């Protein structure tokens, strides 16, 4: 303050007008606390409390990221709303924008009988519903067996022999997964293959009866779950919730 007054007096004596210059106050950096601070996508996994990675965000948080699975942390909670080092764009690294005309192709891994994963993106096969991994069915002689696990194993063997897999985006489900019609390298429709062999059911709520013929074939041959008695997967899930 003293130096400013002295400078004013000196310049005033020379007949020059002094215009005070305002300097911005120095802002001390606030340590970033969010998941995006180290270059990550900025999503925290609800089940583990850990930060999702750029590489596996679709697997960890869904596609697109679902708030049921993860919590978005694009802002530093201790900086009064100031953005962290992660920009909004970083939150969606390696997560393509959903596009009804989008096609994805690559080596597929099987999650369960009606769900696969390509390039870290989880894909639900459209129009069908397969027994859940924990679901059991009854054989022709009334013996309980793990129909869900068998269906998943059969699906894995089938897909491994027919890589790569190509999927055409049709919708996005409530879990954030891509819902798609998928074909193998042999141009075989995966949903048709599953239903025709009794490893999945036509789901008319979504398929509008697209796989009715394949299901009739499986039923006539007593293939897969049709060898005995079973509960439709969508009914089985509803019963588990109650």
C-alpha positions in Angstrom: 0.0 0.0 0.0 2.8 2.4 0.9 4.6 1.7 -2.5 1.4 2.5 -4.4 0.9 5.8 -2.5 4.5 6.8 -3.2 4.2 5.9 -6.9 1.0 8.0 -7.1 2.8 11.0 -5.6 5.7 10.7 -7.9 3.6 10.4 -11.1 1.2 13.1 -9.8 4.1 15.5 -9.6 5.0 14.8 -13.2 1.5 15.8 -14.3 0.4 12.3 -15.4 -2.8 10.8 -14.5 -2.5 7.6 -12.5 -5.0 4.8 -13.2 -5.1 2.1 -10.6 -4.8 -1.4 -12.0 -6.7 -4.3 -10.3 -4.9 -7.6 -10.1 -6.9 -10.8 -9.8 -6.7 -12.4 -6.3 -4.7 -15.6 -6.2 -6.9 -18.7 -5.8 -5.3 -21.6 -4.0 -5.9 -24.9 -5.8 -8.3 -27.2 -4.1 -7.4 -30.9 -4.0 -9.7 -32.9 -6.2 -11.6 -35.7 -4.5 -13.8 -37.2 -7.2 -13.3 -40.4 -9.3 -12.4 -38.3 -12.4 -9.5 -36.5 -10.8 -6.8 -38.9 -12.2 -8.2 -39.0 -15.7 -10.8 -41.6 -15.1 -14.4 -41.5 -16.5 -15.8 -40.0 -13.3 -18.1 -42.7 -12.1 -18.0 -44.6 -8.8 -19.3 -48.2 -8.6 -22.1 -48.3 -6.1 -21.5 -51.9 -5.1 -17.8 -51.6 -4.3 -17.2 -47.9 -3.8 -14.3 -48.0 -6.2 -13.8 -45.8 -9.3 -14.8 -47.2 -12.7 -12.0 -47.4 -15.3 -12.1 -46.0 -18.8 -11.5 -49.4 -20.2 -14.3 -51.2 -18.3 -16.9 -48.5 -17.7 -19.5 -50.3 -19.8 -19.0 -53.5 -17.9 -18.9 -51.9 -14.5 -21.6 -49.2 -14.9 -23.7 -50.4 -17.9 -24.1 -49.0 -21.4 -24.8 -46.1 -21.1 -23.7 -45.7 -17.4 -26.7 -46.3 -15.1 -27.2 -44.5 -11.9 -28.5 -47.8 -10.4 -25.0 -49.2 -10.8 -22.7 -46.1 -10.4 -22.6 -42.6 -9.2 -21.3 -39.8 -11.4 -18.5 -37.7 -9.9 -17.6 -35.0 -12.4 -17.3 -32.3 -9.7 -15.1 -31.9 -6.7 -17.4 -32.0 -3.6 -15.0 -29.7 -1.7 -14.6 -27.0 -4.3 -18.0 -25.4 -4.2 -19.1 -26.8 -7.5 -15.9 -26.2 -9.4 -15.2 -28.8 -12.0 -12.5 -31.4 -11.3 -9.7 -32.2 -13.7 -12.0 -34.6 -15.4 -14.1 -32.9 -18.0 -17.6 -34.0 -19.0 -16.1 -35.5 -22.1 -13.9 -37.7 -20.1 -16.9 -39.3 -18.4 -17.8 -41.0 -21.6 -14.4 -42.2 -22.9 -14.8 -45.4 -24.8 -18.5 -45.3 -24.4 -20.1 -44.6 -27.8 -23.3 -42.6 -28.0 -26.3 -44.9 -28.4 -27.4 -45.1 -32.0 -30.3 -47.1 -33.3 -28.3 -47.8 -36.5 -25.1 -48.6 -34.8 -23.4 -52.0 -35.4 -20.6 -53.5 -33.2 -18.4 -56.4 -34.2 -15.7 -58.3 -32.5 -14.8 -61.3 -30.4 -17.7 -62.0 -28.0 -17.5 -63.4 -24.5 -20.6 -65.0 -23.0 -22.0 -63.6 -19.7 -25.1 -65.8 -19.7 -27.2 -67.5 -22.3 -28.8 -64.3 -23.6 -26.1 -61.8 -22.8 -22.7 -61.3 -24.4 -19.9 -58.8 -24.2 -17.9 -57.2 -27.1 -15.1 -54.7 -26.6 -16.2 -54.2 -23.0 -19.8 -53.4 -24.0 -22.5 -55.7 -22.5 -25.1 -56.7 -25.0 -28.5 -58.3 -24.3 -29.8 -60.5 -27.2 -33.0 -59.0 -28.5 -36.4 -60.8 -28.5 -35.6 -63.8 -26.3 -35.2 -64.7 -22.7 -33.0 -67.6 -21.4 -33.1 -69.3 -18.0 -31.1 -67.4 -15.4 -27.7 -68.8 -14.2 -29.2 -69.8 -10.9 -32.4 -71.2 -12.4 -33.2 -74.9 -12.4 -35.7 -76.9 -14.4 -37.1 -80.5 -14.3 -36.1 -83.2 -16.7 -38.4 -85.6 -18.5 -38.2 -87.9 -15.5 -38.7 -85.1 -13.0 -35.1 -84.7 -12.0 -34.0 -81.1 -11.2 -31.1 -79.8 -13.2 -29.4 -76.4 -13.8 -30.9 -75.4 -17.0 -29.6 -71.9 -16.8 -26.0 -73.0 -16.5 -26.4 -75.6 -19.3 -27.9 -72.9 -21.6 -24.9 -70.6 -20.9 -22.4 -73.3 -21.5 -24.0 -74.3 -24.8 -24.1 -70.6 -25.8 -20.4 -70.2 -25.0 -19.4 -73.3 -27.0 -21.5 -72.2 -30.0 -20.1 -68.6 -30.0 -16.5 -69.7 -29.6 -16.9 -71.8 -32.8 -18.3 -68.9 -34.8 -16.3 -65.7 -34.0 -16.4 -62.8 -34.6 -20.0 -61.8 -33.7 -21.7 -58.8 -35.2 -24.6 -57.1 -33.3 -27.0 -54.4 -34.6 -28.3 -52.0 -31.9 -32.1 -52.1 -31.4 -32.7 -50.6 -28.0 -31.2 -49.9 -24.5 -32.7 -51.7 -21.6 -33.3 -50.3 -18.1 -30.0 -51.6 -16.9 -28.2 -49.5 -19.5 -27.3 -52.5 -21.6 -27.3 -52.5 -25.4 -30.1 -54.6 -26.8 -29.3 -56.0 -30.2 -29.8 -58.6 -32.9 -26.6 -60.6 -33.2 -25.1 -62.9 -35.9 -22.1 -65.1 -35.9 -19.4 -65.1 -38.6 -21.4 -67.8 -40.3 -24.3 -65.3 -40.6 -26.5 -67.4 -38.2 -28.8 -65.4 -35.9 -27.9 -66.2 -32.3 -31.4 -65.7 -30.9 -32.8 -68.1 -33.5 -30.2 -70.7 -32.7 -30.9 -70.5 -28.9 -34.6 -70.7 -29.2 -34.5 -73.6 -31.8 -32.4 -75.7 -29.4 -34.5 -75.0 -26.4 -31.9 -72.9 -24.6 -34.0 -69.7 -24.7 -37.7 -68.8 -25.2 -39.3 -66.4 -27.6 -40.2 -63.3 -25.6 -43.4 -62.1 -27.3 -43.5 -58.9 -25.1 -40.6 -57.6 -27.2 -40.3 -60.0 -30.2 -43.9 -59.9 -31.3 -43.6 -63.6 -32.0 -40.5 -63.3 -34.1 -39.2 -66.7 -33.0 -42.5 -68.6 -32.9 -41.4 -71.1 -35.5 -38.1 -71.8 -33.9 -39.8 -72.4 -30.5 -42.4 -74.8 -32.1 -39.5 -76.8 -33.5 -37.8 -77.0 -30.1 -41.0 -78.0 -28.4 -41.7 -80.7 -31.0 -38.2 -82.2 -30.5 -38.3 -81.8 -26.7 -35.0 -79.9 -27.0 -33.4 -78.1 -24.1 -35.9 -77.0 -21.5 -38.8 -78.5 -23.5 -37.7 -82.0 -22.4 -39.5 -81.5 -19.1 -41.0 -78.7 -17.0 -39.8 -75.2 -16.5 -40.8 -71.7 -15.4 -40.5 -68.9 -18.0 -37.4 -66.8 -17.0 -39.4 -63.6 -16.7 -41.8 -65.4 -14.3 -39.0 -66.9 -12.4 -37.4 -63.5 -11.9 -40.7 -62.0 -10.7 -41.2 -64.8 -8.2 -37.7 -64.2 -6.8 -38.5 -60.6 -6.1 -41.6 -61.5 -4.1 
